[in-house]
Amino acid sequence: MVNRIVVGAHYGVRDWLVQRLSAVVMTVYTVVFAIAVAGARPVDYAAWKALFAQGWMRVATLLFFVSLLLHAWVGMRDILMDYIRPTGLRLTLEVIVILVLTACAGWAVQILWRA
Amino acid sequence: MPEASLKKKRPLWYNLSPLDLPLPGLVSILHRISGAALFLLLVWLLYLLDSSLASPERFAAVKATLAHPFAKLVLLGLLWSFLHHLCAGIRYLFLDIHKGVDLPTARATSAAVLAASLALTVLLGWLLLW
């Protein structure tokens, strides 16, 4: 083991934890969503719309998308750090990932709370 | 630079074929590939969700789009990506708390992750897509 002095940096512990916690939130949501779909059997538009019109479903789905935003950011950053060597290109791609994910989260809010 | 002298001694041959990996390694690279695939198609999935909830006409249009064999194939791939990522992710959460880290268990749970995600893909694909 490297005997390094841990001072002044996170060493990725926070990202590691965020990735795990968001994974747990999304796993729980997946189970809840599967049960809700199995119960409601939304085969037509009215039933599908009613499923997402429930207050708890909107909030739960929002939690899912916020977790997805954080989780995908950590994962995509890991991938970019591993395979994209030129710093400028990596930074550009990282910014694109952040913008796409933030836009998706905003879009998800719009979808969920649209009248 | 110390890097320059170190680099000279290292062999420049890397076997990047995932098929030569042991089972836990295969689960690992598939976890990464499935995660990237889910990110890359996230915008399309959100578009489908948006359309399906927008109006009865657009809901019908989404249904028609997803009836296309190519769309079904892509969705089946995404379904597998999600399920593999989920199953492998649960395995990693157990590894994080030092459960199943010995080699025989790690190999067995890797095989279980591959089998479970494939079986669930077939089951859910059959139930939802066909």
gemmi code that builds the backbone of each chain (N, CA, C; Angstrom):
import gemmi

chains = {
    "A": [
        ("MET", (0.840, -1.206, 0.000), (0.000, 0.000, 0.000), (0.873, 1.253, 0.000)),
        ("VAL", (0.426, 2.227, -0.777), (1.178, 3.479, -0.851), (0.942, 4.278, 0.432)),
        ("ASN", (2.044, 4.684, 1.054), (1.930, 5.431, 2.304), (1.821, 6.917, 2.010)),
        ("ARG", (0.633, 7.329, 1.525), (0.502, 8.740, 1.189), (-0.235, 9.485, 2.296)),
        ("ILE", (0.126, 10.752, 2.391), (-0.493, 11.580, 3.423), (-1.772, 12.189, 2.844)),
        ("VAL", (-2.907, 11.814, 3.440), (-4.191, 12.293, 2.937), (-4.460, 13.670, 3.517)),
        ("VAL", (-4.328, 14.673, 2.682), (-4.586, 16.032, 3.161), (-5.017, 16.912, 1.991)),
        ("GLY", (-6.080, 17.693, 2.207), (-6.464, 18.719, 1.249), (-7.186, 18.250, 0.011)),
        ("ALA", (-7.522, 16.961, -0.077), (-8.252, 16.496, -1.253), (-9.218, 15.402, -0.853)),
        ("HIS", (-10.215, 15.157, -1.697), (-11.227, 14.151, -1.364), (-10.793, 12.745, -1.739)),
        ("TYR", (-9.853, 12.616, -2.670), (-9.438, 11.319, -3.203), (-10.619, 10.515, -3.743)),
        ("GLY", (-11.647, 11.221, -4.168), (-12.769, 10.567, -4.834), (-13.757, 9.873, -3.930)),
        ("VAL", (-13.590, 10.014, -2.614), (-14.481, 9.311, -1.683), (-15.928, 9.797, -1.836)),
        ("ARG", (-16.078, 11.117, -2.027), (-17.420, 11.664, -2.141), (-18.113, 11.133, -3.407)),
        ("ASP", (-17.381, 11.118, -4.537), (-17.956, 10.607, -5.785), (-18.309, 9.129, -5.656)),
        ("TRP", (-17.415, 8.386, -5.004), (-17.629, 6.951, -4.779), (-18.933, 6.735, -4.010)),
        ("LEU", (-19.114, 7.557, -2.963), (-20.308, 7.426, -2.118), (-21.570, 7.847, -2.880)),
        ("VAL", (-21.464, 8.943, -3.632), (-22.607, 9.428, -4.421), (-23.043, 8.363, -5.426)),
        ("GLN", (-22.063, 7.701, -6.058), (-22.375, 6.660, -7.035), (-23.149, 5.519, -6.382)),
        ("ARG", (-22.724, 5.107, -5.179), (-23.397, 4.004, -4.475), (-24.785, 4.402, -3.981)),
        ("LEU", (-24.891, 5.582, -3.364), (-26.190, 6.006, -2.823), (-27.213, 6.199, -3.935)),
        ("SER", (-26.776, 6.817, -5.055), (-27.702, 7.009, -6.169), (-28.101, 5.660, -6.755)),
        ("ALA", (-27.174, 4.685, -6.744), (-27.484, 3.332, -7.240), (-28.576, 2.692, -6.392)),
        ("VAL", (-28.481, 2.875, -5.075), (-29.486, 2.301, -4.173), (-30.853, 2.948, -4.424)),
        ("VAL", (-30.871, 4.284, -4.572), (-32.130, 4.988, -4.839), (-32.768, 4.466, -6.123)),
        ("MET", (-31.967, 4.306, -7.186), (-32.506, 3.857, -8.474), (-32.971, 2.406, -8.413)),
        ("THR", (-32.269, 1.579, -7.617), (-32.695, 0.178, -7.458), (-34.049, 0.107, -6.768)),
        ("VAL", (-34.200, 0.885, -5.688), (-35.482, 0.911, -4.969), (-36.586, 1.410, -5.897)),
        ("TYR", (-36.295, 2.481, -6.666), (-37.299, 3.015, -7.593), (-37.705, 1.958, -8.618)),
        ("THR", (-36.732, 1.209, -9.131), (-37.010, 0.181, -10.141), (-38.008, -0.841, -9.606)),
        ("VAL", (-37.807, -1.272, -8.364), (-38.710, -2.251, -7.746), (-40.100, -1.637, -7.573)),
        ("VAL", (-40.146, -0.405, -7.029), (-41.431, 0.276, -6.802), (-42.153, 0.491, -8.132)),
        ("PHE", (-41.419, 0.925, -9.155), (-42.009, 1.175, -10.478), (-42.561, -0.116, -11.073)),
        ("ALA", (-41.796, -1.209, -10.935), (-42.239, -2.504, -11.468), (-43.537, -2.947, -10.805)),
        ("ILE", (-43.611, -2.753, -9.473), (-44.831, -3.130, -8.747), (-46.002, -2.251, -9.194)),
        ("ALA", (-45.747, -0.927, -9.337), (-46.801, -0.001, -9.749), (-47.323, -0.343, -11.139)),
        ("VAL", (-46.408, -0.676, -12.063), (-46.807, -1.021, -13.435), (-47.572, -2.344, -13.446)),
        ("ALA", (-47.094, -3.310, -12.670), (-47.770, -4.609, -12.606), (-49.174, -4.448, -12.033)),
        ("GLY", (-49.345, -3.506, -11.075), (-50.640, -3.281, -10.464), (-51.596, -2.518, -11.372)),
        ("ALA", (-51.077, -1.458, -12.034), (-51.948, -0.589, -12.840), (-52.167, -1.131, -14.252)),
        ("ARG", (-51.229, -1.948, -14.755), (-51.277, -2.469, -16.135), (-51.663, -1.378, -17.136)),
        ("PRO", (-50.798, -0.345, -17.302), (-51.167, 0.793, -18.154), (-50.990, 0.468, -19.647)),
        ("VAL", (-52.033, -0.148, -20.236), (-51.936, -0.527, -21.647), (-52.402, 0.596, -22.580)),
        ("ASP", (-53.223, 1.529, -22.052), (-53.649, 2.649, -22.901), (-53.156, 3.981, -22.325)),
        ("TYR", (-53.395, 5.042, -23.096), (-52.871, 6.360, -22.720), (-53.396, 6.828, -21.365)),
        ("ALA", (-54.719, 6.660, -21.135), (-55.338, 7.158, -19.901), (-54.698, 6.533, -18.656)),
        ("ALA", (-54.489, 5.218, -18.702), (-53.902, 4.524, -17.552), (-52.437, 4.907, -17.361)),
        ("TRP", (-51.711, 5.057, -18.473), (-50.284, 5.441, -18.438), (-50.133, 6.835, -17.857)),
        ("LYS", (-51.014, 7.743, -18.311), (-51.016, 9.132, -17.840), (-51.365, 9.173, -16.343)),
        ("ALA", (-52.374, 8.369, -15.941), (-52.825, 8.353, -14.547), (-51.720, 7.855, -13.618)),
        ("LEU", (-50.919, 6.905, -14.133), (-49.814, 6.361, -13.333), (-48.838, 7.464, -12.927)),
        ("PHE", (-48.522, 8.355, -13.890), (-47.554, 9.421, -13.627), (-48.212, 10.690, -13.078)),
        ("ALA", (-49.564, 10.705, -12.978), (-50.255, 11.871, -12.435), (-50.272, 11.848, -10.912)),
        ("GLN", (-49.994, 10.673, -10.329), (-50.008, 10.572, -8.865), (-48.833, 11.363, -8.284)),
        ("GLY", (-49.118, 12.087, -7.194), (-48.089, 12.928, -6.588), (-46.845, 12.167, -6.175)),
        ("TRP", (-47.035, 11.028, -5.514), (-45.874, 10.263, -5.025), (-45.028, 9.723, -6.176)),
        ("MET", (-45.729, 9.376, -7.301), (-45.018, 8.843, -8.456), (-44.130, 9.918, -9.087)),
        ("ARG", (-44.658, 11.165, -9.145), (-43.872, 12.270, -9.694), (-42.632, 12.511, -8.851)),
        ("VAL", (-42.808, 12.536, -7.536), (-41.676, 12.814, -6.647), (-40.661, 11.657, -6.704)),
        ("ALA", (-41.168, 10.405, -6.690), (-40.276, 9.245, -6.754), (-39.490, 9.246, -8.068)),
        ("THR", (-40.172, 9.579, -9.179), (-39.508, 9.606, -10.481), (-38.480, 10.745, -10.537)),
        ("LEU", (-38.812, 11.865, -9.879), (-37.846, 12.966, -9.805), (-36.586, 12.517, -9.062)),
        ("LEU", (-36.772, 11.813, -7.929), (-35.622, 11.295, -7.176), (-34.791, 10.359, -8.053)),
        ("PHE", (-35.489, 9.547, -8.867), (-34.792, 8.647, -9.780), (-33.924, 9.440, -10.766)),
        ("PHE", (-34.506, 10.495, -11.364), (-33.762, 11.243, -12.378), (-32.602, 12.039, -11.779)),
        ("VAL", (-32.788, 12.565, -10.565), (-31.677, 13.276, -9.910), (-30.547, 12.287, -9.612)),
        ("SER", (-30.918, 11.069, -9.147), (-29.917, 10.031, -8.893), (-29.215, 9.638, -10.191)),
        ("LEU", (-30.013, 9.534, -11.264), (-29.455, 9.182, -12.572), (-28.430, 10.221, -13.028)),
        ("LEU", (-28.779, 11.501, -12.832), (-27.873, 12.595, -13.203), (-26.523, 12.444, -12.497)),
        ("LEU", (-26.562, 12.245, -11.170), (-25.329, 12.142, -10.384), (-24.557, 10.867, -10.742)),
        ("HIS", (-25.295, 9.761, -10.861), (-24.695, 8.441, -11.126), (-24.019, 8.408, -12.499)),
        ("ALA", (-24.741, 8.906, -13.509), (-24.204, 8.886, -14.870), (-23.007, 9.830, -14.983)),
        ("TRP", (-23.026, 10.920, -14.238), (-21.880, 11.837, -14.278), (-20.616, 11.136, -13.761)),
        ("VAL", (-20.713, 10.475, -12.603), (-19.534, 9.806, -12.039), (-19.051, 8.710, -12.999)),
        ("GLY", (-20.011, 7.927, -13.527), (-19.650, 6.831, -14.420), (-19.029, 7.299, -15.724)),
        ("MET", (-19.644, 8.308, -16.347), (-19.121, 8.807, -17.624), (-17.777, 9.491, -17.419)),
        ("ARG", (-17.607, 10.182, -16.296), (-16.315, 10.822, -16.025), (-15.231, 9.766, -15.868)),
        ("ASP", (-15.561, 8.655, -15.193), (-14.603, 7.549, -15.054), (-14.189, 7.016, -16.419)),
        ("ILE", (-15.183, 6.820, -17.295), (-14.904, 6.296, -18.635), (-14.014, 7.276, -19.408)),
        ("LEU", (-14.357, 8.568, -19.354), (-13.584, 9.568, -20.088), (-12.152, 9.660, -19.545)),
        ("MET", (-12.004, 9.573, -18.211), (-10.663, 9.636, -17.613), (-9.814, 8.441, -18.047)),
        ("ASP", (-10.466, 7.289, -18.274), (-9.729, 6.084, -18.639), (-9.304, 6.047, -20.105)),
        ("TYR", (-10.166, 6.556, -21.001), (-9.915, 6.335, -22.424), (-9.532, 7.577, -23.217)),
        ("ILE", (-9.871, 8.763, -22.731), (-9.592, 9.973, -23.507), (-8.373, 10.674, -22.903)),
        ("ARG", (-7.243, 10.539, -23.588), (-5.987, 11.064, -23.045), (-5.815, 12.574, -23.237)),
        ("PRO", (-6.117, 13.152, -24.445), (-5.878, 14.599, -24.603), (-6.778, 15.408, -23.665)),
        ("THR", (-6.146, 16.268, -22.853), (-6.876, 16.989, -21.800), (-8.005, 17.852, -22.364)),
        ("GLY", (-7.725, 18.561, -23.462), (-8.723, 19.460, -24.042), (-9.957, 18.707, -24.495)),
        ("LEU", (-9.735, 17.585, -25.175), (-10.851, 16.780, -25.671), (-11.647, 16.200, -24.512)),
        ("ARG", (-10.916, 15.715, -23.481), (-11.596, 15.133, -22.320), (-12.449, 16.193, -21.613)),
        ("LEU", (-11.892, 17.380, -21.442), (-12.625, 18.466, -20.786), (-13.876, 18.814, -21.584)),
        ("THR", (-13.720, 18.884, -22.921), (-14.869, 19.196, -23.787), (-15.967, 18.151, -23.612)),
        ("LEU", (-15.579, 16.865, -23.660), (-16.564, 15.788, -23.528), (-17.209, 15.792, -22.139)),
        ("GLU", (-16.412, 16.104, -21.113), (-16.959, 16.165, -19.752), (-18.005, 17.271, -19.639)),
        ("VAL", (-17.713, 18.408, -20.267), (-18.673, 19.524, -20.247), (-19.948, 19.122, -20.981)),
        ("ILE", (-19.796, 18.435, -22.132), (-20.974, 17.978, -22.892), (-21.820, 17.034, -22.038)),
        ("VAL", (-21.156, 16.098, -21.329), (-21.883, 15.146, -20.470), (-22.656, 15.907, -19.390)),
        ("ILE", (-22.007, 16.886, -18.755), (-22.675, 17.675, -17.703), (-23.887, 18.407, -18.272)),
        ("LEU", (-23.706, 19.031, -19.442), (-24.806, 19.798, -20.046), (-25.961, 18.880, -20.437)),
        ("VAL", (-25.627, 17.729, -21.069), (-26.680, 16.785, -21.498), (-27.456, 16.280, -20.282)),
        ("LEU", (-26.725, 15.888, -19.222), (-27.387, 15.326, -18.041), (-28.249, 16.372, -17.331)),
        ("THR", (-27.739, 17.600, -17.211), (-28.516, 18.651, -16.554), (-29.767, 18.972, -17.373)),
        ("ALA", (-29.600, 19.036, -18.701), (-30.742, 19.293, -19.577), (-31.774, 18.175, -19.441)),
        ("CYS", (-31.299, 16.931, -19.375), (-32.216, 15.789, -19.230), (-32.997, 15.868, -17.921)),
        ("ALA", (-32.333, 16.276, -16.841), (-33.005, 16.393, -15.548), (-34.096, 17.458, -15.622)),
        ("GLY", (-33.772, 18.604, -16.253), (-34.757, 19.668, -16.423), (-35.926, 19.214, -17.281)),
        ("TRP", (-35.604, 18.478, -18.343), (-36.629, 17.934, -19.250), (-37.544, 16.975, -18.482)),
        ("ALA", (-36.937, 16.138, -17.636), (-37.718, 15.171, -16.858), (-38.708, 15.892, -15.943)),
        ("VAL", (-38.262, 16.996, -15.319), (-39.164, 17.783, -14.456), (-40.342, 18.299, -15.274)),
        ("GLN", (-40.037, 18.814, -16.470), (-41.087, 19.318, -17.371), (-42.084, 18.233, -17.718)),
        ("ILE", (-41.563, 17.040, -18.066), (-42.436, 15.921, -18.447), (-43.347, 15.551, -17.284)),
        ("LEU", (-42.767, 15.497, -16.074), (-43.511, 15.002, -14.919), (-44.563, 15.988, -14.428)),
        ("TRP", (-44.268, 17.292, -14.517), (-45.198, 18.272, -13.948), (-46.020, 19.020, -14.994)),
        ("ARG", (-45.975, 18.534, -16.240), (-46.782, 19.142, -17.287), (-48.261, 18.818, -17.032)),
        ("ALA", (-49.110, 19.800, -17.200), (-50.541, 19.593, -16.910), (-51.159, 18.579, -17.878)),
    ],
    "B": [
        ("MET", (11.900, 13.828, -16.529), (10.638, 13.187, -16.166), (10.841, 11.730, -15.788)),
        ("PRO", (10.348, 11.316, -14.641), (10.495, 9.914, -14.241), (9.671, 8.967, -15.119)),
        ("GLU", (8.595, 9.479, -15.718), (7.710, 8.640, -16.540), (8.443, 8.056, -17.740)),
        ("ALA", (9.319, 8.872, -18.337), (9.993, 8.467, -19.563), (10.829, 7.206, -19.344)),
        ("SER", (11.574, 7.148, -18.229), (12.420, 5.986, -17.978), (11.579, 4.755, -17.637)),
        ("LEU", (10.457, 4.971, -16.972), (9.587, 3.846, -16.614), (8.933, 3.254, -17.858)),
        ("LYS", (8.520, 4.125, -18.767), (7.794, 3.690, -19.953), (8.622, 2.732, -20.797)),
        ("LYS", (9.932, 2.961, -20.874), (10.801, 2.148, -21.720), (10.803, 0.682, -21.301)),
        ("LYS", (10.658, 0.437, -19.997), (10.741, -0.935, -19.499), (9.437, -1.707, -19.659)),
        ("ARG", (8.353, -0.989, -19.930), (7.059, -1.654, -19.960), (6.756, -2.252, -21.333)),
        ("PRO", (6.179, -3.451, -21.350), (5.783, -4.023, -22.645), (4.595, -3.268, -23.222)),
        ("LEU", (4.637, -3.016, -24.524), (3.562, -2.261, -25.141), (2.570, -3.201, -25.826)),
        ("TRP", (2.158, -4.229, -25.107), (1.189, -5.155, -25.678), (0.058, -5.315, -24.688)),
        ("TYR", (-1.105, -4.966, -25.126), (-2.260, -5.095, -24.246), (-3.284, -5.992, -24.926)),
        ("ASN", (-3.772, -6.974, -24.223), (-4.842, -7.792, -24.772), (-6.171, -7.210, -24.319)),
        ("LEU", (-6.835, -6.533, -25.249), (-8.069, -5.836, -24.878), (-9.319, -6.646, -25.197)),
        ("SER", (-9.141, -7.887, -25.631), (-10.322, -8.689, -25.969), (-11.085, -9.097, -24.710)),
        ("PRO", (-12.344, -8.655, -24.596), (-13.112, -8.993, -23.392), (-13.383, -10.488, -23.281)),
        ("LEU", (-13.316, -11.179, -24.437), (-13.646, -12.605, -24.428), (-12.577, -13.437, -23.712)),
        ("ASP", (-11.364, -12.886, -23.580), (-10.312, -13.611, -22.878), (-10.341, -13.355, -21.373)),
        ("LEU", (-11.292, -12.533, -20.935), (-11.344, -12.175, -19.517), (-11.964, -13.294, -18.695)),
        ("PRO", (-11.541, -13.439, -17.442), (-12.277, -14.327, -16.536), (-13.678, -13.750, -16.290)),
        ("LEU", (-14.585, -14.565, -15.771), (-15.988, -14.140, -15.615), (-16.168, -12.805, -14.879)),
        ("PRO", (-15.506, -12.598, -13.718), (-15.696, -11.302, -13.049), (-15.240, -10.129, -13.915)),
        ("GLY", (-14.206, -10.340, -14.730), (-13.731, -9.294, -15.635), (-14.732, -9.019, -16.741)),
        ("LEU", (-15.366, -10.087, -17.235), (-16.392, -9.942, -18.280), (-17.587, -9.146, -17.747)),
        ("VAL", (-18.009, -9.486, -16.520), (-19.112, -8.749, -15.882), (-18.729, -7.278, -15.744)),
        ("SER", (-17.477, -7.027, -15.391), (-16.994, -5.664, -15.172), (-17.026, -4.840, -16.454)),
        ("ILE", (-16.466, -5.391, -17.549), (-16.427, -4.598, -18.797), (-17.832, -4.433, -19.362)),
        ("LEU", (-18.692, -5.452, -19.189), (-20.079, -5.324, -19.655), (-20.847, -4.301, -18.817)),
        ("HIS", (-20.465, -4.189, -17.537), (-21.074, -3.178, -16.667), (-20.760, -1.782, -17.203)),
        ("ARG", (-19.510, -1.604, -17.639), (-19.088, -0.313, -18.189), (-19.753, -0.039, -19.534)),
        ("ILE", (-19.764, -1.053, -20.415), (-20.360, -0.881, -21.746), (-21.861, -0.611, -21.631)),
        ("SER", (-22.546, -1.368, -20.743), (-23.992, -1.178, -20.601), (-24.299, 0.201, -20.019)),
        ("GLY", (-23.462, 0.667, -19.096), (-23.650, 2.003, -18.523), (-23.510, 3.079, -19.584)),
        ("ALA", (-22.483, 2.943, -20.435), (-22.266, 3.919, -21.508), (-23.428, 3.891, -22.497)),
        ("ALA", (-23.930, 2.682, -22.815), (-25.052, 2.558, -23.758), (-26.294, 3.244, -23.199)),
        ("LEU", (-26.540, 3.063, -21.904), (-27.711, 3.684, -21.273), (-27.592, 5.202, -21.309)),
        ("PHE", (-26.369, 5.713, -21.072), (-26.177, 7.167, -21.136), (-26.423, 7.676, -22.555)),
        ("LEU", (-25.844, 6.951, -23.547), (-25.928, 7.423, -24.931), (-27.365, 7.433, -25.452)),
        ("LEU", (-28.217, 6.523, -24.959), (-29.593, 6.472, -25.453), (-30.597, 7.103, -24.483)),
        ("LEU", (-30.072, 7.783, -23.434), (-30.941, 8.420, -22.439), (-31.866, 9.451, -23.068)),
        ("VAL", (-31.312, 10.247, -23.998), (-32.110, 11.306, -24.630), (-33.278, 10.698, -25.408)),
        ("TRP", (-33.023, 9.597, -26.112), (-34.095, 8.927, -26.870), (-35.168, 8.385, -25.927)),
        ("LEU", (-34.739, 7.781, -24.810), (-35.700, 7.233, -23.846), (-36.557, 8.335, -23.241)),
        ("LEU", (-35.926, 9.483, -22.930), (-36.684, 10.613, -22.388), (-37.666, 11.148, -23.423)),
        ("TYR", (-37.233, 11.136, -24.689), (-38.116, 11.579, -25.764), (-39.343, 10.671, -25.840)),
        ("LEU", (-39.121, 9.359, -25.710), (-40.232, 8.399, -25.731), (-41.173, 8.633, -24.556)),
        ("LEU", (-40.600, 8.873, -23.351), (-41.420, 9.131, -22.167), (-42.235, 10.407, -22.358)),
        ("ASP", (-41.556, 11.449, -22.862), (-42.213, 12.736, -23.121), (-43.400, 12.544, -24.077)),
        ("SER", (-43.136, 11.893, -25.206), (-44.191, 11.688, -26.214), (-45.334, 10.850, -25.662)),
        ("SER", (-44.985, 9.782, -24.938), (-46.020, 8.855, -24.467), (-46.962, 9.519, -23.474)),
        ("LEU", (-46.487, 10.562, -22.775), (-47.323, 11.236, -21.777), (-47.940, 12.527, -22.312)),
        ("ALA", (-47.598, 12.907, -23.557), (-48.029, 14.211, -24.067), (-49.502, 14.224, -24.482)),
        ("SER", (-49.924, 13.270, -25.292), (-51.310, 13.244, -25.784), (-51.632, 11.839, -26.280)),
        ("PRO", (-52.925, 11.500, -26.393), (-53.287, 10.161, -26.893), (-52.707, 9.891, -28.287)),
        ("GLU", (-52.652, 10.941, -29.146), (-52.117, 10.767, -30.503), (-50.635, 10.402, -30.470)),
        ("ARG", (-49.886, 11.148, -29.626), (-48.443, 10.888, -29.563), (-48.150, 9.575, -28.838)),
        ("PHE", (-49.024, 9.193, -27.903), (-48.914, 7.880, -27.257), (-49.046, 6.785, -28.314)),
        ("ALA", (-50.025, 6.964, -29.214), (-50.234, 5.994, -30.296), (-49.033, 5.971, -31.238)),
        ("ALA", (-48.453, 7.162, -31.480), (-47.281, 7.248, -32.358), (-46.086, 6.511, -31.750)),
        ("VAL", (-45.912, 6.639, -30.426), (-44.827, 5.929, -29.732), (-45.038, 4.421, -29.858)),
        ("LYS", (-46.296, 3.997, -29.667), (-46.624, 2.572, -29.794), (-46.281, 2.051, -31.191)),
        ("ALA", (-46.591, 2.881, -32.199), (-46.318, 2.496, -33.581), (-44.813, 2.408, -33.828)),
        ("THR", (-44.077, 3.401, -33.282), (-42.614, 3.395, -33.435), (-42.015, 2.139, -32.810)),
        ("LEU", (-42.485, 1.815, -31.614), (-41.913, 0.677, -30.883), (-42.355, -0.669, -31.448)),
        ("ALA", (-43.332, -0.636, -32.351), (-43.767, -1.883, -32.987), (-42.789, -2.295, -34.088)),
        ("HIS", (-41.955, -1.346, -34.534), (-40.972, -1.631, -35.574), (-39.907, -2.611, -35.044)),
        ("PRO", (-39.564, -3.636, -35.840), (-38.595, -4.637, -35.357), (-37.251, -4.043, -34.927)),
        ("PHE", (-36.781, -3.012, -35.652), (-35.489, -2.410, -35.294), (-35.571, -1.716, -33.934)),
        ("ALA", (-36.691, -0.994, -33.688), (-36.894, -0.330, -32.397), (-36.958, -1.363, -31.275)),
        ("LYS", (-37.619, -2.493, -31.563), (-37.701, -3.561, -30.568), (-36.319, -4.112, -30.238)),
        ("LEU", (-35.499, -4.248, -31.274), (-34.142, -4.764, -31.086), (-33.318, -3.809, -30.207)),
        ("VAL", (-33.433, -2.502, -30.506), (-32.706, -1.495, -29.717), (-33.210, -1.504, -28.268)),
        ("LEU", (-34.542, -1.575, -28.110), (-35.109, -1.593, -26.757), (-34.699, -2.854, -25.993)),
        ("LEU", (-34.632, -3.968, -26.722), (-34.203, -5.214, -26.092), (-32.747, -5.081, -25.611)),
        ("GLY", (-31.915, -4.450, -26.435), (-30.524, -4.189, -26.059), (-30.436, -3.289, -24.837)),
        ("LEU", (-31.292, -2.255, -24.823), (-31.317, -1.338, -23.680), (-31.829, -2.025, -22.425)),
        ("LEU", (-32.823, -2.894, -22.615), (-33.379, -3.650, -21.488), (-32.291, -4.524, -20.866)),
        ("TRP", (-31.526, -5.208, -21.735), (-30.426, -6.026, -21.225), (-29.385, -5.138, -20.540)),
        ("SER", (-29.062, -3.993, -21.169), (-28.073, -3.075, -20.585), (-28.495, -2.667, -19.178)),
        ("PHE", (-29.765, -2.289, -19.045), (-30.269, -1.858, -17.739), (-30.195, -3.009, -16.730)),
        ("LEU", (-30.666, -4.194, -17.148), (-30.731, -5.319, -16.209), (-29.342, -5.813, -15.832)),
        ("HIS", (-28.422, -5.847, -16.806), (-27.060, -6.258, -16.472), (-26.408, -5.243, -15.537)),
        ("HIS", (-26.612, -3.947, -15.861), (-26.034, -2.883, -15.033), (-26.575, -2.960, -13.602)),
        ("LEU", (-27.883, -3.252, -13.504), (-28.545, -3.368, -12.190), (-28.002, -4.581, -11.413)),
        ("CYS", (-28.010, -5.742, -12.060), (-27.563, -6.968, -11.372), (-26.088, -6.880, -10.979)),
        ("ALA", (-25.255, -6.432, -11.926), (-23.825, -6.307, -11.635), (-23.605, -5.251, -10.551)),
        ("GLY", (-24.404, -4.188, -10.592), (-24.284, -3.118, -9.595), (-24.607, -3.615, -8.197)),
        ("ILE", (-25.645, -4.445, -8.083), (-26.001, -5.015, -6.778), (-24.845, -5.888, -6.275)),
        ("ARG", (-24.226, -6.653, -7.214), (-23.075, -7.483, -6.838), (-21.940, -6.599, -6.300)),
        ("TYR", (-21.713, -5.446, -6.969), (-20.624, -4.562, -6.521), (-20.912, -3.960, -5.148)),
        ("LEU", (-22.201, -3.697, -4.874), (-22.547, -3.161, -3.549), (-22.198, -4.178, -2.462)),
        ("PHE", (-22.415, -5.473, -2.763), (-22.042, -6.517, -1.793), (-20.522, -6.622, -1.666)),
        ("LEU", (-19.825, -6.498, -2.817), (-18.358, -6.532, -2.757), (-17.831, -5.363, -1.923)),
        ("ASP", (-18.515, -4.199, -2.014), (-18.117, -3.016, -1.252), (-18.145, -3.275, 0.252)),
        ("ILE", (-19.119, -4.097, 0.688), (-19.182, -4.397, 2.126), (-18.511, -5.744, 2.416)),
        ("HIS", (-17.589, -6.145, 1.513), (-16.734, -7.328, 1.691), (-17.510, -8.637, 1.762)),
        ("LYS", (-18.626, -8.693, 1.027), (-19.357, -9.959, 0.925), (-19.048, -10.577, -0.441)),
        ("GLY", (-18.637, -11.837, -0.435), (-18.396, -12.553, -1.690), (-17.124, -12.164, -2.406)),
        ("VAL", (-16.080, -11.809, -1.663), (-14.835, -11.386, -2.301), (-13.870, -12.539, -2.594)),
        ("ASP", (-14.086, -13.710, -1.980), (-13.196, -14.838, -2.285), (-13.475, -15.339, -3.695)),
        ("LEU", (-12.445, -15.909, -4.332), (-12.523, -16.202, -5.767), (-13.666, -17.135, -6.176)),
        ("PRO", (-13.871, -18.284, -5.498), (-14.982, -19.152, -5.941), (-16.339, -18.442, -5.893)),
        ("THR", (-16.588, -17.669, -4.803), (-17.858, -16.942, -4.683), (-17.951, -15.848, -5.748)),
        ("ALA", (-16.839, -15.133, -5.963), (-16.839, -14.049, -6.954), (-17.154, -14.598, -8.342)),
        ("ARG", (-16.593, -15.773, -8.659), (-16.873, -16.393, -9.962), (-18.328, -16.826, -10.050)),
        ("ALA", (-18.825, -17.431, -8.968), (-20.215, -17.915, -8.970), (-21.201, -16.762, -9.110)),
        ("THR", (-20.946, -15.644, -8.375), (-21.884, -14.516, -8.459), (-21.786, -13.836, -9.828)),
        ("SER", (-20.587, -13.856, -10.452), (-20.461, -13.305, -11.810), (-21.323, -14.084, -12.780)),
        ("ALA", (-21.245, -15.417, -12.682), (-22.070, -16.265, -13.552), (-23.549, -16.013, -13.278)),
        ("ALA", (-23.885, -15.827, -11.992), (-25.280, -15.574, -11.620), (-25.771, -14.259, -12.211)),
        ("VAL", (-24.909, -13.226, -12.180), (-25.280, -11.914, -12.735), (-25.539, -12.034, -14.238)),
        ("LEU", (-24.635, -12.720, -14.957), (-24.798, -12.884, -16.410), (-26.080, -13.652, -16.727)),
        ("ALA", (-26.308, -14.740, -15.974), (-27.477, -15.587, -16.230), (-28.768, -14.858, -15.866)),
        ("ALA", (-28.783, -14.191, -14.692), (-29.999, -13.521, -14.229), (-30.391, -12.388, -15.170)),
        ("SER", (-29.404, -11.588, -15.614), (-29.757, -10.459, -16.478), (-30.243, -10.947, -17.838)),
        ("LEU", (-29.647, -12.027, -18.350), (-30.114, -12.570, -19.632), (-31.521, -13.161, -19.500)),
        ("ALA", (-31.743, -13.898, -18.403), (-33.057, -14.522, -18.187), (-34.136, -13.453, -18.026)),
        ("LEU", (-33.834, -12.404, -17.243), (-34.800, -11.316, -17.047), (-35.061, -10.559, -18.342)),
        ("THR", (-34.010, -10.426, -19.180), (-34.184, -9.750, -20.471), (-35.163, -10.523, -21.351)),
        ("VAL", (-34.987, -11.850, -21.390), (-35.883, -12.694, -22.186), (-37.308, -12.590, -21.642)),
        ("LEU", (-37.439, -12.710, -20.327), (-38.767, -12.689, -19.693), (-39.474, -11.350, -19.908)),
        ("LEU", (-38.789, -10.235, -19.548), (-39.398, -8.911, -19.662), (-39.569, -8.500, -21.124)),
        ("GLY", (-38.615, -8.893, -21.964), (-38.725, -8.593, -23.384), (-39.957, -9.261, -23.977)),
        ("TRP", (-40.184, -10.500, -23.570), (-41.349, -11.250, -24.050), (-42.646, -10.630, -23.524)),
        ("LEU", (-42.641, -10.233, -22.229), (-43.843, -9.662, -21.610), (-44.172, -8.265, -22.144)),
        ("LEU", (-43.136, -7.425, -22.335), (-43.381, -6.023, -22.642), (-43.302, -5.699, -24.133)),
        ("LEU", (-42.435, -6.402, -24.867), (-42.188, -6.003, -26.243), (-42.935, -6.842, -27.257)),
        ("TRP", (-43.283, -8.099, -26.876), (-43.978, -8.936, -27.850), (-45.367, -9.365, -27.395)),
    ],
}
model = gemmi.Model(1)
for chain_id, residues in chains.items():
    chain = gemmi.Chain(chain_id)
    for i, (resn, *xyz) in enumerate(residues, 1):
        res = gemmi.Residue()
        res.name, res.seqid = resn, gemmi.SeqId(i, " ")
        for name, pos in zip(("N", "CA", "C"), xyz):
            atom = gemmi.Atom()
            atom.name, atom.element = name, gemmi.Element(name[0])
            atom.pos, atom.b_iso = gemmi.Position(*pos), 0.0
            res.add_atom(atom)
        chain.add_residue(res)
    model.add_chain(chain)
structure = gemmi.Structure()
structure.add_model(model)
structure.setup_entities()
